[in-house]
């Protein structure tokens, strides 16, 4: 059998990304707008999952879509992840473009067979003849005393399993453009949003959770990292809410003459290794900030990318991750394990002192 990797087809709408403009949206609103615009011009796009209809998604990712498109295209499902993800896969291979919401990434274990043995592998096992243009959207992250079964990120787990693109936005502008790219992709895409970037009034949020977003449709290419802040003394490679924390730290340290470059990965699969290498070549110091577990994951992969390319680039390398423990419920204990701004700042100070 011929080995067929996931296609590199991106989007028919790829173009120069527009200027953000002045209109501001929360990340939740930006995601809604991307889905709505794609549904309006493509009848094969539909949404389903638990509480995506009248409730609008537990993190407001689908608010208003039911009123706009009706119950045949915005489908509330029973609490059976295996069933509705399997339904999404079947619809995708028959030519639809479903956006399926798995309420929490932690719940993937319930439906792992559908995700990894079917959604991720059908294209490969069919010799490239069957596509699975499906978006699996899910909430990640801690900081809200949700406990060990509702607070994990787990993007490293999905990235480790071949056959799926893995997208992780950090801000409203990217969230809209990346969702548009995910819907248009002919490959299955896991779209993972951190609760803390959504800009919801009832959750603690960073100021960057609300930002400028063009009203027009646009696509942010999957697999291209963003230099969120330029610097010369140290590189932070990170993603999702940790981008916002890292930018806060970089702004604070600038007043002391410490120049920190922040690389927002935006996606893990494909991984923009060139962007990582360009930055570390400039600064020589690498700090990987990741709200996923430390061992066997993204943080080690990033450091390996640099070490395998040229280990002499590194004056120092360190990680700010969740230690290998379940996320505690108690707020004090939870914040002790999360990659908080205080932990990120300490890592940068240690790196530049070497």
N, C-alpha and C positions, 0 to 999 in steps of 0.2 A: 504494500500500500504506500502511496506517495504521502509524505508528511506535508501537511498544509498548515502553516501558522495562521493566526488571526489576520484578517486583511488589514492593510494599511490605509484603506479608504477612509478619508476624513469626512469632510462635508462639502456638498455641492455649493454651499453658501460661503465658503472660506473667502475672506477678503481682509483688507486692512481693518484692524479693530477700530471702531469709532472712538472719538474722544468722549469721556464720560458725561460732559455737560454739567448742568446744575441740578437737574431733577434728582431727588434722593429717594431711595427705597431701602427698606430692610432687606436682609438676605432672604427671608421667607417670601416677601413680596416679589423679589427678583426671580426666585425659582418659579413661583406661580405664573409670572408673566411669560417666562420662557416656555413653560408647558402650554399655556393658553395660546400663545402665538403659533406654536407648532400644531396644536389641535385645530386651530382656525383654518390653516391652509393645507392640512393633510388629514383626511378622514380616517386613515389607518392608525392614527395615534389615539390611544385611550388610556385612562388611568384606573387602577383598581388597588384595593388594599383595605385594611381595617380602618374605619372611621375617616375615609378620604372624602366622603360625600357631604351630608349636612354639617358634620362637625368640622370639616375642612382640614383634616389631618391634625394629629395631636400636637405637632409643632408648626401648624399653619402652612404647611407646604402645598396644600390643595384648596385653600379657601377661595370660594367664589366659582370654582370650576363647575360644580354641579348646576348652579343657576345658569351658567353660560352654555353648557353643553348637554345637560340632561342625564338621567340615570342610565342610559344605554352606553354612554361613553365615560361616565364617572361612576364606578361600580364599588359599592361597599360590599365587603366579603365577610363570610364567617371567620371565626378565629381558628383558621386552619391554614397555617403558612405553607405546608406542603401542597395543599390543594390549589391555592390561588397562585402560587409561584409556578406550579406545574401547568396551570391554565394559561399563565402568561407565556411560558415557553411554547406551548402548543400554538397559541395565537401568533407568536413571532415567526415560527417556522412556516406558518401558512400565509405570511405576508403582512401581518399587522405590525405595529410598532408600539407595544405596550410599555407604559411606565408603571411599574409595580412597586408599591411602598411596603417594605418590611419595617414595621414600626420601630424596632430597636435592632441594631446590628447584633446585639447579644442573642437574639432569637434565631440566628442563622443555623444554630445547631439542630433546631427542630426540622429544618428543611434542607439540610446540607446535601442530601442525595440529589434533590432537584437542582440545586445551584451548581454543584461541582461535577456531578456525574452526567448531567443533562445539559443545562444551560451553557456551561463552559466547554463541553466536549463534542457537542453535536456537529459543529462545523468541521472539527478535526476528523471525527469518525465517519463523516460522510464524504471524505476526500475533498472537502471544500465546496461541495454541491449544495449544502443546506446552510443558510444563514440564520442567525438568531439575533435580530435587531431589537433587543430588549434592554430597558433601563431598570435596574433594581436599585431603588432609592431607599436609603435607610439612615436613621439618626444614630449618632455616636457620642461618646464623651461623658466625662464626669463633672463634678463641681456642684451638684445639686442634691446631694444626699439621696440618690436614687438606689444605692446599694450595689452589691457585687454583680447582680444579674441585669442591671439596666444602665451601666456606666462605662462600659468598655468601648475602646475604639476599634480594635481588631482589623484595621486596614492592612496591617502587615500579613495577617492570615490570608486575606483575599488576594493580596498581591503575590503571595507565595504559590498560589494555585494557578497554573497556566490556563489561558483560554479566555480570560476576562480582562477588559480594561478597568482600571480602578481610578476614580476621579475624586478629589477631595478639595473643594474650594475653601477659601478663607475670608471672602468678602462678597458683597452683593454683586459687583460688576462681574467678577469671575464666575459667580454662581449662575447668573443668567446665561453667560456665554458658554460655559461648560455644559450646562443642562441642554442647551440647544445642540451642541456638538454631540452629546450623548444620545439624544433622540435620533439624530441623523446618522449615527454610526451603524454600520451593518454588523458590528460585533456586539456581544453583550457587554454592557457597561454597569459597573457597580458605582453608584453615585452616593457618596457618604458625606453627610453634613453634620457638623458638630452643633449640638443644641445651643452652645454659647455664641455662635456666630449668627444666629437667626434673627436677632434684634427684637425679640419678643418682650413686651412690657412686664410680663410676670416672671421673667428670668433675669438673673444678673447678666449684663452684657457689656462688652467692650465698645468704646465709642466708634470703632470701625465696623460695627455690625450694621450700621446705616451709612450708606454712601451713594455717590453719584452713579446713576445707571441710565444709559440711553433708552429712550422709548422704542427706537427702531430695533429690528431684529439684527443680531450679530452672533458670531461664533468665536469662542476662545478655543484655539486648537488644543486637543488632548495630547499631552506628551511634551509640552513646552513650558518649562519653569519660568518664573517671573523674578526679576531682581526687585524685590519690594523696597529695598533701601541700599544704596551704594555705600561702601566703606572700605577701609584699607588695613585695619589692624587685626580683624578676626572675621570669620565667616560663620553665621548661623544658618544651617540648613534645616528647614522645618516645614510644617504644613498646618492647615486648618486653624483652630483657635490659637495655637502656639505661635503662628505668624503674628497675630495681633499682640500677644504678650511680648514677643521678641522685639517688635517695633517700639513698644513702650519702653523696654529696657534700652534699646539703641538710642532713643531720644534722650533718655536720662543721662546716659554715659557720654553723650556728645558734649555736654556741658563741662565734662572733666577732660576733654581732649582724647577720648577713646572712640575710634571710628569703627563701627560695626556694620558689616554687610549682611543683609537678610535675604536669603533665597527661599522663595515660596514655591515648593515643588508643584503644586496644583494637581498633579496626577502622579501616581506611583507606577502605573502600567499604562503606557510606556513611561519609563523613568528618564528624565533629561540629565544624563550623566555629564554631558558636555558643559552644562551650566554649572554643575557642581565643581568640575575640574577648573573651569575658568576662574571661578571665585577663589578657590583654595590656592591656585597658582599665584594669585595676587596677594592674598593675605598670609598664607602659610599656617594659619590657625583655624581649626575646624571644631565647631560645637554643633552636635546634632540634637535637636530638641524634638521629642516625639512623645505624645500622650499614650502611645501603645506600650506594651510590655517591653522591657529592655532586651531580654535574651532572645536569640534566634529571630530577630526581626529587622525592621527598617534601619534602625540606628547602626547596627553592625554592617548592613549592606552598604550604607553610604560611606562609612569609613573604608570598607573593602574596595569600593570603587576607586578611591584616591590611592590607597596603598598598592593596589594592583597596577595602577597606571604609573605611579612614580612615588615611592615611599619617601623620597628625599624632599618632597614638597611640604611635608608636615613638620612644623616646629612643635605642634601639639595637637592632640585630638581627644575629645571628651564627649560624653553623652549625658543628656538630661532627659530621663525617661521615667516611666512608672516601674518601680522595682517589681520583681516577680512575686507579687502577692495579689489576691483579689482586692478590688477597690472597696475600701471600708465605707460603712454607712455613716459613722460619726463624722461630723464636718471637720473637726480638728485633725482626725486621722486621715480623712480623705485628702485634705490639702497638704498633708505631710508627704503624700506619695505622688501627687500630681506635679507636672512641670510648671510650677508657678513662676511669676516674674522674679521673685526673690532667688529661686534656685537658678534661673537662667542668668541673672546678673552675677551671681557668685561664680558660675562657670566661666563667664566672659572675663571677669577680673582675674581669675586664676590663670586663664590662657594667656592673657597679655602680659602677665607678670613673669612668664617663663622666658 
